[in-house]
Amino acid sequence: MRRLEGKVAIISGAGSGIGREGVKLFASEGAKVLFGDVQDEKGKGLESEVRKDGGEVTYVHLDVTNESDWQDAVSKTIELYGGIDILVNNAGVYVAKNLEETTEEEWDFVQNVNSKGPFLGSKSVISEMKKSGGGSIVNISSIAGLLGSRFSAYGASKGAIRLLSKSIAVQYGLDGIRCNSVHPGFIEATGMGNDLIEMSKNGNRDLKGDTPLGILGTPKDVALAVLYLSSDESRYVTGSELVIDGGITVK
């Protein structure tokens, strides 16, 4: 039996990177997936690709900072698939600036997507999860949510996700709702990951050399961790931080 057979999932920020890999993996493991992004062309392309492979997926336009977009996404999921078992809050942005360089507008932009987005998404699905006896919420944070970050707005937003996840775990555990955060390190083939790799070359920093395993992660490495937290295999795991970083944070 596939690991998510009979489950219904919503994944945000799934037009590329980790979210895209998550949609493909979840569908291959038997889930029905409604996924959203603001990159409509990429989202529609992924929908077509996965459906050709036999996956049951639907793309919707989803601005995670807009509560009505979330409500529409939840309503569409119920209409098509009859319930919600899993939410993956994956959408994220960053501004590569320190505190003094960051403008108020940039700060608000990062907090709105990275922190407000998971708040609105979680708020939108909890009542439906209660009706079905529970569910799993997985929030994509970062190692920047565990350690000090060179990018002030990004680090603050990812730290907020970590504590939001713990709060949801405490508040809704008796409703059968689990909530955990995932903390990727340096991940190739993502917008931020590619930018960090380029910046490291210009700054003579060796990202692989900084990593105890000596390799960079891939979107699938993170998607597999999300799969575990979304499945019944993690039925006794909530309020936890799953770090996918090749050992960066143990140094």
N, C-alpha and C positions, 0 to 999 in steps of 0.2 A: 504493500500500500504506500502511495506517495505521502510525503510528510505533511502536506497541507490539504489533503483530500477533503472536500466538503466545506472548506473554509472560504470566507469572503474577506478580501483585503482592500483597503484604500492606501495608496502610496502617493505622497506629494513630491514635487520636484523630480519627476521621473522621466523627463525628456532626455536626460543624458547622465553619464557618470554612474554613481552608485545606485541612484533611483532606477535608471534604465536596466541595470543588471538585476536589480531586485524584481522588477516586473517580469523579466524573462525567467528568472529562477523560480519565483512563486508560481507562475503559470505552469512551468514544467513539473512542479511538485503538487499540482492538482488544485490550486486556489483559483477562484474567480476574482479577477483584479480590476478595480476601477482606479485609474491613475490620472494624475493631473500635473499640469505645468503651465507656464506662460509661453513656452516655446511650442506653439501649436503645430508648426510644420514637423518638428522632430517628434512630437507626441503622436500625431497621426501616422507618421512613418513607422514608429514602433508598434502601434496598434495593428497596422497591416502586417508587419513582419511576424508578430507573435501569433496572430490569428491564422496565418498561413501554416504555421507550425502546429496548429491544433489547440492553441491556448485560448481560454475564454477571458478576454480583456476588453476594456472600454476606456477610451481617452476622453477627458473633459478639460476644458480650460479652467485652471484653478490658480488664482492669485491668493496665496495663503494669508495675506494681510487683510483680505476682504471676507467678512463674516458671511455675507450672502452667497459668495462663491462656495464656501464650505457647506452651507445649508443645501445649496443646489447639488453639490457632489454627494452628500449623504442621501438626499432624496432620490437621486438617480441610482445610487447603489441599492437602496431598498427596492426601488421599482424593478430593477433588472435582476437582482440576485437574492432579495428577500431578507437580508440582514447584514450585520457587520461583525466580524470576529477579530479583525486585525486592523490597526492603523499604524502606518509608518510615516512619521513626520521627518521627511528627508530634505525638503527644500532649504537651501541655505545660500548666503552671499557673504562676501567679505570685502573689506577695504584695507589695503596694505599700507596703513599709516600708523604712526605712533600717536600718543594722546594729543600732543601740541598741534600736530598737523591735521588731525581729524576735525572736520567741520560739524556743526550741529546737525545739518541735513544728512551728512554721511552717517553720523551716529544713529540718528532716528531710522534711517533706511535699514541698517544692519539689524538693529534691535527689532524692528517691525517684522522683517522676514524671519530671522533666526529665533526670536523669542516669542513674539506675539503670534506668529504662525502656528507653532506647536500648541500654544494656549488655545487658540481658536479651533484648531483641528481636534484636539482632545475634548474640548467642551462640546463640540458638535456630535461626537460619536458616543459619548458616555451613556446617554439615555437609551440608545439603541442596544448597546452592549449589555446594559442592565436587563433589558427585556429578554435577551437570549441567555442570561445566566453568566455573562462574563465575556472576557476578551483580553487581547494583548495589545498594548500601545508601546511602540518602540520609537524612541526619539534619537535622531542622529546628532550627537554632540561632536566632540573633538578632544584630542589631547590638550588643546587650548582651553578646554573647560576644566582641566585638572591642574594645569601648570600656568605660570605666568606667560603671557604672550607678547610678542613684539607688535601685534596688531590689536590695539586696545578695544575697539568696538567689537571685533570678532570674539576675542577672548571673553569679554563680559557677557556677550550673548550666549556663548556656548556654556559658560558657567551657569547661567540662568536656566538653560535646558536641563542641566544635571539636577538642580534642586527642584525644578518643576516636576521632573520624573519621580523623584522621591515623594513629593507631596501627593501626587496622584496615587502612588502606590499605597500610601498611608490612608488616604481618604476613601479609596474605593476597593480596597482589598476584600472586604466582606461582601462586596457585590460580585466577586469573582473576576475583577479586572486587575490585571497585572500591568506594570509600567516599568520599563528599564531604559537606560541610555547606553548608546554605543559610541565609543571614542576612538575614531580612526587617527592614525598618525599620517605619515607621508604616503599618499595614494596616487599612483600614476593614472593617466588617462581620465582625469577630472580637470575642470577648469582651474581650480585652486592648486591642485597638485602639479599641473603642468607649469603654472606660473611660478610656484615655489622652486621647481627644478631649474627653471630658467634663471631665477634670481640667485639661486645657489651657485650656478656657474659663473655669473657675473661677480659674485661676492667671494669666490674661491672657497665655498663651503661644500663639503662632501656629505650629502644627505645619506647616502648608503653607508659611508664610513661612520656617521653618527649613530647608525642603527645597529644594535648588537647582532641581529641576524644577517646584516650586510646586504639586505635587499629592500626594495620599496614594495609597498602593498599594491594590490589591484582592486578595482571595484568589486570583483567577485569575492575577494577575501572578506570584505565588509558585508556584502549581501548574504554570505553563508552564515555570518554571525547573527544577522537580522532574522534569517530563516529559523535558526535555533530558538531565538527569543520569541518568535511568533508562533512556534509549534507547541504542541502539548508536551514535548520533551522537556520544556522548561517550566512545567506547571508549578514548581515550587520556587521559582526565581522571580523576585520582584524588588523594585527599588535598588537594583544593582547597576554597576558600571562595567560594561564589557569593553576592555581596551584592546584594540586591534592595531598595534603600532610597531611590531617587530622588536619590541623591547626598549624603545626610546625612554619611556617614563620610569624604567627601573634604574636608570643610571643616576 
